[in-house]
Amino acid sequence: MTPEPVPEPATEPVAGRDTLDGLAAELLRLAPGLDPGPATALLRRAYRAGRADGRRETVESREHGGW
């Protein structure tokens, strides 16, 4: 049995898909063997970590940029 080809992810934001729930659904579709609970929790942690890192970089750039 030949596996179905995995479509390339879109690079442009797609309404409804580029939310945490939409991204979790896409992740589970691409990797159907993942347990939904831990996979979704990991995705949410990564999202929060990215936001925190972005905030930290913004503060640092303002401190060093003379804002």
Backbone as a chain_set.jsonl record, in Angstrom:
{"seq": "MTPEPVPEPATEPVAGRDTLDGLAAELLRLAPGLDPGPATALLRRAYRAGRADGRRETVESREHGGW", "coords": {"N": [[0.839, -1.175, 0.0], [0.672, 2.119, -0.945], [1.685, 5.098, 0.627], [-0.271, 8.093, 1.039], [0.532, 11.111, -0.695], [2.023, 13.845, 1.013], [0.771, 17.051, 1.206], [2.411, 20.133, 0.403], [2.952, 22.542, 2.955], [1.045, 25.537, 3.178], [2.348, 28.792, 2.566], [1.269, 31.214, 2.981], [-0.871, 32.907, 5.318], [-3.812, 31.225, 6.363], [-7.15, 31.668, 6.917], [-8.604, 30.392, 9.83], [-7.071, 28.046, 9.662], [-4.563, 28.84, 10.49], [-4.573, 29.094, 13.274], [-4.096, 28.161, 16.703], [-5.611, 25.837, 17.16], [-6.168, 25.071, 14.526], [-3.577, 24.636, 13.549], [-2.805, 22.558, 15.232], [-4.589, 20.581, 14.38], [-3.651, 20.253, 11.767], [-1.052, 19.325, 12.274], [-1.642, 16.854, 13.492], [-2.863, 15.619, 11.36], [-0.759, 15.395, 9.57], [0.95, 13.768, 10.983], [-0.305, 11.139, 11.88], [0.07, 9.21, 13.877], [0.606, 10.422, 16.267], [-0.186, 11.125, 19.686], [-3.024, 12.934, 20.393], [-3.424, 14.648, 22.696], [-0.835, 15.157, 24.132], [0.581, 16.105, 21.856], [-0.814, 18.413, 21.072], [-0.52, 19.898, 23.416], [2.269, 20.27, 23.419], [2.561, 21.831, 21.101], [1.177, 24.145, 21.892], [2.833, 24.969, 24.04], [5.181, 25.528, 22.628], [4.285, 27.651, 21.055], [3.682, 29.577, 23.039], [6.247, 29.923, 24.118], [7.57, 30.99, 21.915], [6.202, 33.419, 21.634], [6.923, 34.662, 24.067], [9.693, 34.847, 23.707], [9.768, 36.568, 21.52], [8.699, 38.888, 22.667], [10.709, 39.421, 24.542], [12.897, 39.924, 22.841], [11.941, 42.226, 21.593], [11.876, 44.058, 23.725], [14.62, 44.112, 24.353], [15.672, 45.162, 21.964], [14.57, 47.689, 21.964], [15.754, 48.761, 24.233], [18.42, 48.862, 23.438], [18.251, 50.289, 21.169], [17.711, 52.915, 21.584], [15.115, 53.782, 22.082]], "CA": [[0.0, 0.0, 0.0], [1.465, 3.335, -1.08], [1.139, 6.19, 1.442], [-0.729, 9.278, 0.31], [1.516, 12.195, -0.644], [1.73, 14.922, 1.959], [0.847, 18.329, 0.499], [3.292, 21.155, 0.96], [2.193, 23.514, 3.739], [0.898, 26.863, 2.571], [3.203, 29.792, 3.193], [0.427, 32.363, 3.302], [-1.846, 32.599, 6.359], [-5.125, 30.773, 5.923], [-8.108, 31.887, 7.997], [-9.089, 29.172, 10.438], [-6.024, 27.042, 9.779], [-3.421, 29.398, 11.194], [-4.864, 29.279, 14.687], [-3.499, 27.024, 17.401], [-6.423, 24.644, 16.904], [-5.964, 24.68, 13.136], [-2.229, 24.083, 13.424], [-2.814, 21.251, 15.898], [-5.278, 19.652, 13.482], [-2.75, 19.963, 10.646], [0.02, 18.485, 12.8], [-2.167, 15.503, 13.684], [-3.129, 15.065, 10.033], [0.532, 15.054, 8.976], [1.568, 12.699, 11.784], [-1.476, 10.532, 12.511], [0.411, 8.352, 15.003], [0.8, 11.201, 17.492], [-1.279, 11.206, 20.65], [-3.499, 14.317, 20.265], [-3.252, 15.459, 23.907], [0.532, 15.66, 24.267], [0.997, 16.851, 20.66], [-1.424, 19.739, 21.152], [0.118, 20.594, 24.535], [3.599, 20.69, 22.974], [2.377, 22.928, 20.153], [0.816, 25.334, 22.679], [4.026, 25.409, 24.761], [6.091, 26.136, 21.651], [3.69, 28.94, 20.691], [3.889, 30.511, 24.158], [7.681, 30.203, 24.207], [7.883, 31.897, 20.811], [5.689, 34.757, 21.971], [7.756, 35.216, 25.134], [10.976, 35.19, 23.104], [9.537, 37.761, 20.706], [8.569, 40.038, 23.58], [12.034, 39.688, 25.109], [13.702, 40.556, 21.792], [11.424, 43.579, 21.388], [12.358, 44.877, 24.842], [16.067, 44.295, 24.2], [15.973, 46.055, 20.84], [14.213, 49.055, 22.377], [16.774, 49.218, 25.179], [19.673, 49.126, 22.731], [17.997, 51.11, 19.996], [17.483, 54.297, 21.963], [13.686, 54.147, 22.092]], "C": [[0.888, 1.244, 0.0], [0.862, 4.44, -0.213], [0.732, 7.367, 0.563], [0.344, 10.355, 0.382], [1.059, 13.281, 0.327], [1.843, 16.238, 1.216], [1.806, 19.287, 1.194], [2.457, 22.132, 1.782], [2.156, 24.862, 3.029], [1.808, 27.843, 3.295], [2.416, 31.035, 3.574], [-0.548, 31.978, 4.409], [-3.193, 32.208, 5.752], [-6.071, 30.909, 7.101], [-8.609, 30.551, 8.518], [-8.014, 28.115, 10.605], [-4.854, 27.568, 10.591], [-3.804, 29.905, 12.579], [-4.203, 28.105, 15.396], [-4.286, 25.747, 17.152], [-6.228, 24.146, 15.476], [-4.599, 24.057, 12.912], [-2.128, 22.716, 14.097], [-3.486, 20.212, 15.012], [-4.381, 19.276, 12.309], [-1.602, 19.065, 11.089], [-0.45, 17.042, 12.948], [-2.494, 14.84, 12.352], [-1.822, 14.604, 9.39], [1.221, 13.898, 9.702], [0.469, 11.978, 12.561], [-1.162, 9.632, 13.703], [0.589, 9.095, 16.316], [-0.428, 11.129, 18.381], [-1.742, 12.663, 20.664], [-3.254, 15.187, 21.496], [-1.848, 16.016, 24.055], [0.998, 16.476, 23.058], [0.448, 18.272, 20.7], [-0.793, 20.548, 22.28], [1.508, 21.091, 24.145], [3.508, 21.871, 22.011], [2.047, 24.223, 20.895], [2.019, 25.864, 23.464], [5.009, 26.089, 23.825], [5.592, 27.515, 21.237], [3.946, 29.97, 21.791], [5.36, 30.886, 24.298], [8.106, 31.167, 23.102], [7.404, 33.312, 21.075], [6.551, 35.419, 23.029], [9.111, 35.645, 24.582], [10.848, 36.45, 22.254], [9.409, 39.009, 21.557], [9.927, 40.435, 24.146], [12.926, 40.385, 24.08], [13.244, 41.983, 21.525], [11.937, 44.513, 22.474], [13.85, 45.149, 24.688], [16.396, 45.251, 23.061], [15.617, 47.49, 21.185], [15.248, 49.618, 23.338], [18.059, 49.607, 24.462], [19.488, 50.041, 21.532], [17.701, 52.559, 20.315], [16.025, 54.718, 21.947], [13.343, 54.875, 23.345]], "O": [[1.758, 1.39, 0.859], [-0.338, 4.702, -0.298], [1.305, 7.604, -0.5], [1.001, 10.5, 1.412], [-0.128, 13.586, 0.438], [2.894, 16.531, 0.646], [1.982, 19.247, 2.411], [1.368, 22.516, 1.357], [3.114, 25.264, 2.369], [2.011, 27.732, 4.504], [2.864, 31.822, 4.408], [-1.013, 30.839, 4.443], [-3.642, 32.787, 4.763], [-5.831, 30.337, 8.164], [-8.993, 29.679, 7.739], [-8.032, 27.363, 11.58], [-4.216, 26.803, 11.314], [-3.411, 30.995, 12.994], [-3.792, 27.146, 14.742], [-3.695, 24.685, 16.955], [-6.134, 22.941, 15.243], [-4.467, 23.076, 12.182], [-1.449, 21.821, 13.595], [-3.005, 19.084, 14.904], [-4.349, 18.116, 11.899], [-1.218, 18.146, 10.365], [0.265, 16.113, 12.573], [-2.409, 13.618, 12.235], [-1.776, 13.557, 8.745], [1.984, 13.143, 9.099], [0.327, 12.182, 13.767], [-2.068, 9.32, 14.476], [0.711, 8.469, 17.369], [-1.561, 11.078, 17.9], [-0.932, 13.553, 20.923], [-2.906, 16.359, 21.351], [-1.678, 17.234, 24.099], [1.739, 17.445, 23.224], [1.164, 19.225, 20.395], [-0.555, 21.746, 22.127], [1.887, 22.208, 24.497], [4.3, 22.809, 22.104], [2.58, 25.282, 20.561], [2.209, 27.077, 23.55], [5.604, 27.108, 24.178], [6.385, 28.444, 21.083], [4.37, 31.092, 21.515], [5.683, 32.043, 24.569], [8.917, 32.063, 23.338], [8.101, 34.283, 20.781], [6.881, 36.599, 22.914], [9.623, 36.701, 24.956], [11.734, 37.305, 22.273], [9.945, 40.063, 21.214], [10.261, 41.617, 24.223], [13.634, 41.334, 24.416], [14.068, 42.859, 21.259], [12.379, 45.625, 22.186], [14.299, 46.28, 24.868], [17.309, 46.067, 23.185], [16.296, 48.417, 20.742], [15.586, 50.8, 23.276], [18.713, 50.577, 24.842], [20.464, 50.512, 20.948], [17.463, 53.356, 19.407], [15.731, 55.905, 21.811], [12.191, 55.264, 23.537]]}, "num_chains": 1, "name": "protein.A"}
